[in-house]
Amino acid sequence: MQQGSTQYILTAGHCGWTGGVFKNGDATRTVGTGERKNLAHDVMLITAGASGRIWDGGGTKRYEDRAQFTKAVSGWGDTFPSEWVCQSGMTSGAQCNIRNSSNFSYSYSFAGETYTDLVLANSNGGIGARPGDSGGPVFTLNDDKVTAKGTISGSGSYYPIKISYNGKCLDADANNLNRNGTRIQLWDCNNTMQQNFVFTNDGSIRSATNEAYCLDADLGTINANGTTVQLWQCNGSVAGPIRSMYNNRCLDANLGAITTNGAKVQLWDCNNTGQQGWDPQTRVLYQDFRTASNDFGITTINQ
């Protein structure tokens, strides 16, 4: 970013404070100093040498093996409802299956601060943004370049997981929460906490009702189709999204009862069928570039 001849990096306001020193990921190099901030819009400028490029490719999340590279910025543009956008945060790397809603005045509170006038977008399958992505660029593709659209503010901390087959939600038995062996089942989506899950950087999927409990495959039957899936105290065993790393079987809904509440959720040989298709309903919150430009009088550095 630049204003006149002064160069900046645009980031999320909650990532630091004015006068604060920003360093690279392993703290071996000073990047710059926080100069100006709009708390309500969750944007801040870091005085630093900059160029007209953004990072693309992989992030730092577990199982991330895409190479990292940069793309040139061709300029910036306004956002609009139903537009498909990408984001490139530190944790997730480039994620492009994200679509704007019509809500461009979304507000949320975090750590005692309230952020307003944000764009609410939704990932169309998969995780659109994770903790650690804040401040990353939001952009659209323009041939081999990108058009700047804004900067990531947040993503929410937990999400429901819907099955593609009929839209029911993964549900923890509300009568037996906060104990090992809690039944995981399908249920009509009802926006309750037992239907929300936290996706962590170590690959585990945790219950939003109590993050000490993870989605877990019953070790006693783990080598057979029909393995029970349950909540269990997290113990460091890694679970991928949403496939068991123990034996590579997939999270599966019992097809014989899939249309009823309480349908069993189990592990089964992966077979690319509808009862094994899961869609985390994740949201992405970002501040659009026009708002940041109006706040600070900045524009992009283009190549």
C-alpha positions in Angstrom: 0.0 0.0 0.0 1.1 3.6 -0.4 0.0 7.1 0.4 2.0 9.5 -1.7 5.6 8.2 -1.5 5.1 6.5 1.9 4.8 2.7 1.8 2.7 0.6 4.1 1.5 -3.0 4.8 -2.2 -3.2 5.4 -3.2 -5.6 8.2 -6.0 -6.3 10.6 -6.3 -3.8 13.5 -6.5 -6.5 16.1 -3.1 -7.9 15.1 -1.2 -5.1 17.0 -1.2 -1.5 18.1 0.1 1.8 16.9 3.8 2.2 17.9 4.1 -1.6 18.1 7.0 -3.3 16.3 6.1 -6.1 13.8 8.5 -8.9 13.0 8.5 -11.8 10.6 7.2 -15.2 11.7 10.4 -16.4 13.5 11.2 -12.9 14.9 14.5 -12.7 13.1 13.7 -9.6 11.1 11.8 -6.4 11.9 9.2 -5.6 9.3 7.9 -2.2 10.5 6.0 -0.2 13.0 2.2 0.2 13.5 1.4 3.8 12.5 -2.4 4.3 12.0 -5.4 2.2 13.1 -9.1 2.3 12.7 -10.3 0.2 15.6 -14.0 0.0 14.5 -13.1 -1.2 11.0 -10.3 -3.5 12.2 -7.6 -2.2 9.9 -4.1 -0.8 10.6 -1.2 0.4 8.6 2.4 -0.8 9.3 5.1 1.6 8.0 7.3 -0.7 6.0 9.0 -1.2 2.7 6.4 -2.8 0.4 6.0 -4.0 -3.2 3.0 -4.8 -5.4 2.9 -8.5 -4.7 1.0 -10.9 -2.4 1.8 -14.4 -1.2 0.0 -17.3 -2.8 0.2 -21.1 -2.5 0.6 -22.9 0.9 0.3 -21.7 4.4 1.6 -23.2 7.7 -1.3 -25.4 8.7 -0.7 -29.1 9.2 -0.6 -31.3 6.1 0.0 -28.2 3.9 2.4 -29.2 1.2 1.7 -26.6 -1.5 4.7 -24.4 -2.5 4.7 -20.7 -1.6 5.1 -18.0 -4.3 4.0 -14.5 -5.0 1.7 -12.8 -7.5 1.7 -9.3 -8.8 -1.1 -6.9 -7.9 -2.8 -5.1 -10.8 -4.8 -2.7 -8.6 -7.9 -2.8 -6.4 -11.6 -3.1 -7.0 -14.9 -2.8 -5.2 -16.6 -5.8 -3.7 -20.2 -6.9 -4.6 -22.7 -9.5 -3.4 -22.2 -13.1 -4.6 -18.7 -12.3 -5.8 -16.2 -15.2 -5.6 -13.0 -14.1 -3.8 -9.8 -15.7 -2.5 -7.8 -15.1 0.7 -4.2 -15.9 1.5 -3.7 -16.0 5.2 -0.6 -17.2 7.1 -2.2 -20.4 8.4 -4.4 -21.5 5.5 -2.5 -20.2 2.5 -4.5 -19.3 -0.6 -8.2 -20.4 -0.4 -10.5 -19.4 -3.3 -13.8 -21.2 -2.7 -15.2 -18.2 -0.9 -18.3 -16.2 -1.9 -19.6 -12.9 -0.6 -23.0 -12.7 1.0 -25.1 -9.5 0.7 -24.2 -8.4 4.2 -21.5 -5.7 3.9 -22.1 -4.3 7.4 -21.4 -7.3 9.6 -20.3 -6.6 13.2 -18.7 -8.9 15.8 -16.9 -8.5 19.1 -13.6 -10.1 20.2 -11.5 -9.5 23.3 -13.5 -6.5 24.4 -13.4 -4.8 20.9 -16.2 -4.5 18.4 -15.5 -4.4 14.7 -18.1 -3.1 12.2 -18.8 -2.6 8.5 -17.2 -5.9 7.5 -18.0 -8.1 4.5 -19.5 -11.5 5.5 -18.5 -14.2 3.0 -18.9 -18.0 3.2 -16.7 -20.8 2.2 -18.4 -23.1 -0.4 -17.0 -26.2 1.2 -13.8 -26.6 3.2 -12.3 -24.1 5.6 -12.2 -20.5 4.2 -10.1 -19.0 7.0 -8.5 -20.2 10.2 -7.0 -18.4 13.3 -3.8 -16.8 12.3 -5.1 -15.7 8.9 -6.0 -12.3 10.1 -4.5 -9.4 8.1 -4.0 -11.6 5.0 -5.1 -10.2 1.7 -8.5 -10.8 0.1 -8.3 -10.7 -3.7 -9.7 -11.9 -7.0 -7.8 -13.3 -9.9 -6.9 -11.2 -12.9 -5.1 -13.4 -15.4 -1.7 -14.0 -13.8 -2.2 -11.1 -11.4 -4.6 -10.3 -8.6 -7.0 -7.5 -7.8 -6.9 -6.4 -4.1 -10.3 -6.6 -2.4 -9.6 -6.2 1.3 -8.0 -7.8 4.3 -9.1 -10.7 6.6 -10.6 -9.7 9.9 -11.8 -13.0 11.3 -13.4 -16.4 10.6 -15.4 -17.3 13.6 -14.1 -19.9 16.1 -16.5 -22.8 15.5 -18.7 -24.2 12.8 -21.5 -26.7 12.2 -20.7 -29.6 9.8 -23.4 -30.6 7.4 -23.7 -33.8 5.4 -24.0 -33.3 1.7 -26.6 -36.1 1.4 -29.5 -34.3 3.1 -28.2 -31.3 4.9 -28.4 -32.7 8.4 -25.8 -31.7 11.0 -23.2 -33.6 12.9 -24.5 -33.6 16.4 -23.1 -34.6 19.8 -25.7 -36.3 22.1 -26.8 -33.5 24.4 -27.7 -35.9 27.1 -24.1 -37.1 27.5 -21.9 -34.1 26.8 -18.5 -33.6 28.6 -17.7 -37.3 29.0 -15.7 -39.9 27.1 -17.8 -41.9 24.7 -20.4 -39.2 23.9 -22.4 -40.4 20.8 -21.9 -38.5 17.5 -25.0 -38.7 15.3 -26.9 -36.9 12.6 -29.6 -34.4 13.6 -31.7 -31.7 12.1 -29.5 -28.5 12.2 -30.7 -26.4 15.1 -27.8 -23.9 15.7 -27.0 -25.4 19.2 -23.5 -25.7 20.6 -23.5 -29.5 20.4 -23.6 -29.1 16.6 -20.6 -26.8 16.4 -17.0 -27.9 16.1 -13.6 -26.2 16.3 -11.0 -27.0 13.6 -7.5 -26.7 15.0 -4.1 -26.4 13.4 -3.0 -29.8 14.7 -5.7 -31.4 12.6 -8.0 -32.3 15.5 -11.7 -31.5 15.4 -13.0 -30.4 18.8 -16.5 -30.0 20.3 -17.5 -26.4 20.8 -19.3 -27.4 24.0 -15.9 -28.3 25.5 -12.7 -28.1 23.5 -11.1 -30.7 25.8 -13.1 -33.3 23.8 -12.2 -34.3 20.2 -13.9 -36.3 17.5 -12.6 -39.8 18.1 -12.8 -43.2 16.5 -13.4 -46.1 18.9 -10.0 -47.9 19.1 -11.6 -51.2 20.0 -13.3 -51.4 16.6 -11.1 -49.1 14.5 -10.0 -51.7 12.0 -13.6 -52.5 10.9 -16.2 -50.8 8.8 -18.9 -49.4 11.2 -16.3 -48.1 13.8 -18.1 -45.9 16.3 -17.3 -42.2 16.2 -17.6 -40.4 19.5 -16.2 -37.6 21.6 -13.2 -38.4 23.8 -10.8 -36.3 25.7 -8.2 -35.0 23.3 -5.0 -37.1 23.6 -2.7 -35.9 20.8 -3.9 -38.5 18.2 -4.1 -36.6 15.0 -7.4 -36.7 13.0 -7.6 -35.3 9.5 -10.5 -33.4 8.0 -12.6 -35.7 8.0 -10.7 -38.9 7.6 -9.1 -41.1 10.3 -5.3 -40.9 10.1 -5.2 -44.2 12.0 -6.4 -46.2 9.0 -7.5 -43.7 6.4 -11.2 -44.6 6.7 -13.8 -41.8 6.1 -16.4 -40.3 8.4 -19.6 -42.0 7.2 -23.3 -41.7 8.0 -25.3 -45.0 8.3 -27.2 -45.0 5.0 -30.0 -47.2 6.4 -31.1 -44.4 8.8 -29.6 -41.3 7.2 -32.9 -39.5 6.9 -33.8 -39.8 10.6 -32.6 -37.9 13.6 -30.1 -39.9 15.6 -28.6 -41.7 12.5 -25.3 -43.3 13.5 -22.0 -41.7 12.4 -19.2 -44.2 11.9 -16.0 -44.9 10.1 -16.2 -46.8 6.7 -14.0 -47.5 3.8 -13.8 -44.3 1.7 -16.1 -44.7 -1.3 -16.9 -41.2 -2.6 -20.6 -41.5 -1.8 -23.0 -38.9 -0.5 -23.1 -40.2 3.0 -19.4 -39.5 3.3 -19.6 -35.9 1.9 -19.3 -33.3 4.7 -19.4 -29.5 4.4 -18.1 -27.3 7.2 -20.3 -24.2 7.1 -17.5 -21.7 7.6 -17.7 -18.0 7.4 -15.0 -15.4 6.4 -15.1 -11.8 7.6 -13.0 -9.2 5.9 -12.7 -5.4 5.5 -13.1 -4.3 1.9 -10.3 -2.2 0.4 -12.5 0.8 -0.4 -13.3 1.2 3.4 -9.6 0.9 4.2 -8.7 3.4 1.5 -11.3 5.9 2.8 -10.0 5.5 6.3 -6.3 6.1 5.4 -6.2 7.6 1.9 -4.1 4.6 0.6 -4.0 2.8 -2.7 -2.2 -0.3 -3.9 1.3 -0.6 -5.2 0.8 -2.2 -8.6 3.0 -4.2 -10.9 
